[in-house]
């Protein structure tokens, strides 16, 4: 098993029209989000205005999961969805999207045609969750402390895991994780 750890102290928050976003991971690693020269990105965002417009991302798909707060998304000419903590929505990046409500969310943005799976799980001290995947697995620790193999991660950290064997995420304390499975190829 190979594990890379991205600690929260190395993350940088930048402003967007409705608040701030913090990039946790981008691929390729030297890619630039602003020029749209990337294939895959994981981030968190704080939505600080009661109403805001999402950035258009033509050629990308998006998965958004609310971590705290309540968010109503309106995808003009498509669908609307109200999200409470740990609920998610999927939409195309080119859709005109408006939001209502203040929230913190977890985002996965990827090129059209890539495969991803996003989920969130609350864990209690001593609990384990297992993943069987041939894809790359990312574990974001929203709160708490977890261990995978000999590597620990705390609130705000992201682990990237490569393994062909079952992956155990063990809770060293109560908390919540977000998991992303990503199939790198299209």
C-alpha positions in Angstrom: 0.0 0.0 0.0 1.3 3.5 -0.9 0.0 6.5 1.0 0.7 10.2 0.4 -0.4 12.7 3.0 -1.4 16.3 2.3 -1.5 18.3 5.6 -3.8 21.2 6.1 -1.0 23.6 7.0 0.2 23.4 3.4 -3.2 24.3 1.9 -3.9 27.8 0.6 -7.3 29.4 0.6 -8.2 31.8 -2.3 -11.2 34.0 -2.8 -13.9 33.3 -5.3 -17.1 35.3 -5.9 -19.1 33.8 -3.0 -16.4 33.1 -0.4 -13.1 31.2 -0.2 -11.9 27.9 -1.6 -9.1 25.7 -0.4 -7.4 23.3 -2.9 -6.6 20.0 -1.3 -5.4 18.2 -4.4 -5.0 18.8 -8.2 -3.9 16.5 -11.0 -1.6 16.9 -12.8 0.3 18.1 -9.7 1.6 21.3 -11.3 -1.8 22.1 -13.0 -3.4 25.4 -12.8 -7.1 25.6 -11.8 -7.6 29.2 -13.0 -6.5 28.3 -16.6 -8.6 25.1 -16.5 -5.5 23.1 -17.3 -6.2 20.2 -14.9 -8.0 16.8 -15.0 -9.1 16.3 -11.4 -9.4 18.6 -8.3 -10.5 18.2 -4.7 -11.3 21.2 -2.6 -13.3 22.7 0.1 -15.2 26.0 -0.1 -16.9 28.3 2.2 -20.0 30.0 0.8 -20.2 33.2 2.7 -22.9 35.1 0.7 -26.6 34.3 1.1 -26.8 34.0 -2.7 -23.9 33.3 -5.1 -23.2 32.2 -8.7 -20.9 29.2 -9.2 -17.9 29.5 -11.5 -18.6 28.0 -15.0 -16.4 25.0 -15.7 -17.1 23.8 -19.3 -15.7 20.4 -20.0 -15.9 19.2 -16.3 -18.3 17.3 -14.1 -18.8 18.2 -10.4 -19.7 16.5 -7.2 -20.5 18.7 -4.2 -21.1 17.6 -0.7 -22.2 19.9 2.1 -20.1 19.6 5.3 -22.0 22.2 7.3 -24.8 24.6 6.8 -27.7 24.3 4.3 -27.3 25.0 0.6 -30.0 25.2 -2.1 -28.6 24.7 -5.6 -30.4 25.8 -8.7 -29.1 24.5 -11.9 -30.9 26.8 -14.5 -32.9 24.7 -17.0 -31.9 21.5 -15.2 -32.7 20.7 -11.6 -32.7 22.2 -8.1 -31.7 20.5 -4.9 -31.5 21.5 -1.2 -28.6 20.0 0.6 -28.0 19.6 4.3 -24.8 18.2 5.9 -23.4 15.1 4.1 -25.9 15.3 1.2 -24.5 15.8 -2.2 -25.3 16.8 -5.7 -23.9 16.0 -9.2 -23.9 18.5 -12.0 -22.0 19.5 -15.1 -19.6 22.3 -14.7 -21.0 24.3 -17.6 -24.5 24.5 -16.1 -25.4 27.9 -14.8 -25.6 27.3 -11.1 -26.9 29.6 -8.3 -26.8 28.9 -4.6 -28.8 30.1 -1.7 -27.6 29.7 1.9 -24.3 29.7 3.7 -22.3 26.5 4.0 -19.0 24.8 3.9 -18.7 22.2 1.1 -16.4 19.5 -0.3 -15.9 19.5 -4.1 -14.7 17.1 -6.6 -14.2 18.5 -10.1 -13.0 16.3 -13.0 -12.9 16.1 -16.8 -15.9 14.8 -18.6 -15.9 11.0 -18.8 -13.8 10.3 -15.7 -15.3 8.0 -13.0 -15.5 9.2 -9.4 -17.5 8.2 -6.3 -18.0 10.5 -3.3 -19.3 9.6 0.1 -19.1 10.8 3.7 -19.1 8.8 6.9 -19.3 9.6 10.6 -17.0 7.4 12.6 -16.8 6.8 16.3 -13.6 6.0 18.3 -12.5 2.4 17.5 -14.7 2.0 14.4 -13.3 0.9 11.0 -14.6 1.4 7.5 -13.2 -0.7 4.7 -12.7 0.1 1.0 -12.1 -2.4 -1.8 -11.1 -0.5 -4.9 -8.8 -0.7 -7.9 -9.0 3.1 -8.1 -7.2 5.8 -6.3 -8.8 6.5 -2.9 -8.7 9.8 -1.2 -9.7 10.3 2.5 -10.4 13.8 3.7 -10.6 14.2 7.5 -13.3 16.7 8.0 -13.1 16.2 11.8 -11.3 13.7 14.1 -8.2 11.5 13.7 -8.0 8.4 11.5 -5.3 5.8 10.7 -4.6 3.9 7.5 -1.8 1.4 8.0 0.9 3.3 9.8 -0.2 6.8 8.6 -2.5 9.0 10.6 -4.4 12.1 9.5 -6.2 14.7 11.5 -8.8 17.4 10.8 -8.1 19.1 7.5 -5.6 16.5 6.2 -6.1 14.5 3.0 -4.7 11.0 2.3 -4.1 9.6 -1.2 -4.1 5.8 -1.1 -3.0 3.3 -3.8 -3.7 -0.3 -2.9 -4.9 -3.5 -4.6 -5.9 -4.9 -1.2 -8.6 -3.9 1.2 -8.0 -0.5 2.8 -9.0 -0.1 6.4 -9.7 3.4 7.8 -9.6 3.3 11.6 -11.0 6.0 13.8 -8.5 7.1 16.5 -11.2 9.5 17.7 -14.8 10.4 16.8 -15.0 12.3 13.5 -16.2 12.5 9.9 -14.4 11.6 6.7 -15.1 12.2 3.0 -13.9 9.5 0.6 -13.3 9.9 -3.1 -12.6 7.0 -5.4 -11.1 8.1 -8.7 -10.4 6.2 -11.8 -7.6 8.1 -13.4 -8.2 7.0 -17.0 -11.1 8.1 -19.2 
